[in-house]
Amino acid sequence: MTGFSVDWLNLREAADQQARNGELLRVAATFAASGGDAKAVVVDLGAGTGSTYRTFGQHDFSAEFTSTWRLVDNDRKLLGEAARRADQNRRIETYELDLNHVAQLPLTAVRLITASALFDLVSAPFIDRLIAEVDEASAGRPVGIYAALNYDGSTYWDPVHPLDQQVLEAFNEDQTTDKGFGPALGPDACAYVKQALEQAGFGVQLATSPWQLEGKESQLVTELIQGIGRAVQSRPQITREDITDWLAFRLAHVTTGSCRVGHTDLLAVRE
Ligand SMILES: C[S@@+](CC[C@H](N)C(=O)[O-])C[C@H]1O[C@@H](n2cnc3c(N)ncnc32)[C@H](O)[C@@H]1O
């Protein structure tokens, strides 16, 4: 399972839903619904199979409120899966687009922009261009940005292994390599996005949203460990033998151990 396959996104969706900060989600949904018109436009960037769309749908924030969700991704297969799983009451429009082309984003009349597990993949210049585009599109109207599940650079394992810290440092270095947007913000994503949005006049709130994974999530933990192994294998500070030892130990403990992967959720609103 590599990249952003339907299988990988399905596997992480339950852990993501559990991890998302409930209070920030509630405030984001309330903001989306409080625009005065009965229909709000929400634009989900890097939507994948629609995890964020479904998460908002699971919370009955307002019976009167209907929304149009514009799901943007460059992967047609993922968007097709999102459309297939859409519910009747919340309209979905899909946009197959490279997010780098910010001027093409369907931001007309947008009330809330959402993203999950995305902003740690993008670069600082991308964030700057996105904020400038949101500025232009919102033209003085209230607008919000909800960006959930940004990896914060921390991972704690139980039981511990002597190489955990070294592997984490190598992994975090890999997280800052180019993921298609220029050098990725990786663990610095929330700090950068927060200050950039504050400079643009948004009020920004952050909240933690860690994955707390145990034996019952052993399939997800196995994929996580293997993904870390792939990411660190090209890093110079860790040897192939050390990676092999660490992987063997970690995989031997997927059903009996636990881990905590740090994430941060961000909500920015400009009234
Ligand atoms: C980690 S996944 C998150 C998907 C979804 N938001 C979720 O939480 O399940 C990142 C998503 O960003 C999309 N993506 C990555 N680079 C992109 C780009 N340059 N343009 C559009 N979408 C992109 C991927 O296809 C993938 O669906």
The ligand as a Gaussian input file, in Angstrom:
#p B3LYP/6-31G(d) Opt

LIG

0 1
 C       -2.902000      12.269000       2.694000
 S       -4.082000      12.338000       1.430000
 C       -5.464000      13.033000       2.299000
 C       -6.785000      12.761000       1.616000
 C       -8.017000      13.217000       2.403000
 N       -7.994000      14.643000       2.657000
 C       -8.128000      12.460000       3.698000
 O       -7.949000      13.053000       4.770000
 O       -8.368000      11.224000       3.641000
 C       -3.547000      13.705000       0.413000
 C       -4.436000      13.968000      -0.792000
 O       -3.902000      15.068000      -1.534000
 C       -3.972000      14.754000      -2.918000
 N       -2.915000      15.519000      -3.594000
 C       -1.580000      15.422000      -3.396000
 N       -0.929000      16.277000      -4.219000
 C       -1.878000      16.919000      -4.950000
 C       -1.847000      17.911000      -5.967000
 N       -0.690000      18.429000      -6.399000
 N       -3.015000      18.328000      -6.474000
 C       -4.197000      17.813000      -6.057000
 N       -4.292000      16.876000      -5.088000
 C       -3.156000      16.425000      -4.546000
 C       -3.777000      13.251000      -2.981000
 O       -4.267000      12.697000      -4.192000
 C       -4.532000      12.789000      -1.758000
 O       -5.878000      12.530000      -2.040000

